[in-house]
Amino acid sequence: MTKKTPDHIARMIRVDQAGEFGATRIYAGQLAVMGDRGPDSAEIAGMAEQEAGHRAKFDALMARRGVRPTALQPFWDKAGFALGAATALIGPEAAMACTAAVETEIDKHYSDQLDQLEATNEDPELAAMIEEFREDEREHRDAALAAGAERAPAYPLLSGIIRLGCKAAIKISERI
């Protein structure tokens, strides 16, 4: 019999898996609109592949530790795809603005989790995963900024709305 995963660790794993799932859906929505000929399609496809790898690792961790996924996964499926498609419809810079905004919040979220885990040295396996994935997310954010995210129409407003949505999604997915 395996030891029960503490509730606060289960919440971390649940929300992180939900976030990686959401990221794959955002990129799927962007690629559905942009196809493989958009100016940033290859970059987005590469990011999507990394996010899929992150999700697979969280899926495996959830299964090993008996952590249930968020009940909102069907909603995040549709919402993520819609966000990706909508930003891609605005234009390539808006798609990149979406990535920059999401990854900015994920960087902060992962950093906060690492601070908690390192303070207690409670779960070195989870901490190592989060640290590795946080570096990938930072690279995605930096690539999006380099690709012109800040040139998106109404960038401060667009970025602010997406970041607020991410913060809400994080809080909700930890519990539900």
N, C-alpha and C positions, 0 to 999 in steps of 0.2 A: 504494500500500500504506500502511495506517495504522500508526502507531507502537504497539507493544504497551503496554497499560496496565500500569504497575508493580503487582506483586503486592499490596502494602499498600493501594494505591488500589482495586484490584479487590475486595479484601476489604471495604473500606468501602462500596463501591457495592453489593456483594452483600448484606451484612447490612442495609443501609438499605432496599434494595428488599424484602427479606424482612420487615423490620419493618413497612413500609407495607402490604404484602400482609396480614400478620397482623392489623394494625389494621382493615383492611376486613372481614376475616372475623369479628373480635370484634364489630364493630358489626352485621354481618349476623346473627349469633347473637342479639344483644340485640333487634334489631328483629323477628326471627322470633318471639320470645316476647312482646314488648311490643306488637307491631303499631304502628299509627299513632295509637293512642289513649292510650298510656302517658303519664305526666306529663312525661317527658323525651324522648319519641319524636322530636319535631321537632328538638330539640337534637342528639340522637344522629344523626339523618339528615343534619343539616348537617355534623357532624364526619365522618361516613362519606364524604360527598361530597368534603370536603377531602382525606381520606386517599386516596381513589381518584385524585384529581388528583396527589398526591405520588407514588403508585405509578406512574401513567402516565409521569411525568417520569423516574422512575428506570428504568422499562422502556425508555424511549427512550435514555437514557444508556447502559444496558447494551448495547443493540443497536449503538449507534454505536461503543462502545469494545470490543466483543467480550468482555464480561464474562459468564460463565455464572451463572445463578441458583443458589441453594442447591439441593442435591439433596433437601433436606428439605421443599421447598414442599408436597408432598402432605400431609405430616404437619402442617405449620403451618396448612394449610387446615382440616383437621379439628379440630386443637387450638384454634385461634383461635375457630372457630364454637362449639365446645363451651364454652370459657371464657365467651364472650359470653352464650350461652344459659343456662348455669348461674348466672351472676351475676344475670341478669335474672329467672330463676325465684325467686331469693332475694328480690328486690324492687328497686324503682327506685334506692334508695340503694346497694345492692350493685352494681348496674350502673354507677353513677357512681363507686363506690369502685374498681371495676376500671379505669375510664378514668383516674382520678386516679393510681393505682398505676403503670399502664403508662406514662402520659405523664411521670410523675416520672422513671422510669428512662430514657425516651427523651430527655428534656431533658438528663440527665447524659451519656448516650451521645453525643448530638449535640455537646454542649459539649466533651467530650473530643476528639472528632474535629476540631472547629474549632480547638482549641488546637494539635493536631498539624499541621493544614494551614496555620494562620497562622504557626507557627514556621518553616516552610520555604517558605511562599508557593508551594507546589508545584502546587496545582490550584485556581485561583481560581473556575472554573466550579462545581466540586463544593462548594467552601466557600460560595459564594453560595446554592446550593440548600439546603444543610444549615442555613445561618443562617435562611433564609426559613421552612423547614419547622419548625425549632425554635421559632420564634415562634408558629406555629400550634399546635404541641403544647403549649406553655405556656398558650395560651388555652384549649385543651381541658381541661387539668388544672385551671385556675382555674374554668372553668365547672362542671366536675364537683364541685369542692369547694363552690362556691356552691349547687349543686343538692342538697347534703346527703350527699355521699360519706361524710363522717365519722360520719354517723348510722347507717351500715350495721351490721347485726349483726356483732359481733366484728371491728370495723373494723381494729384494729391487726394482728390475726392474718391476716385476709383480705388486707389490703394487703401485709403482709410476704411472704406466700406468693406473691402475684402478682408482686411486685417480684423475688423470688428466681427465679421462673420466667422473667421477662424477662431477667435477667442471664445465666442459663444459655442461653436462646435466642440471645442476642446472641453469646456466645462460640462456640456450636456453629455458627451460621449464617455466621460469618466464614470458617470453614474448609471446611465440608462442603457 
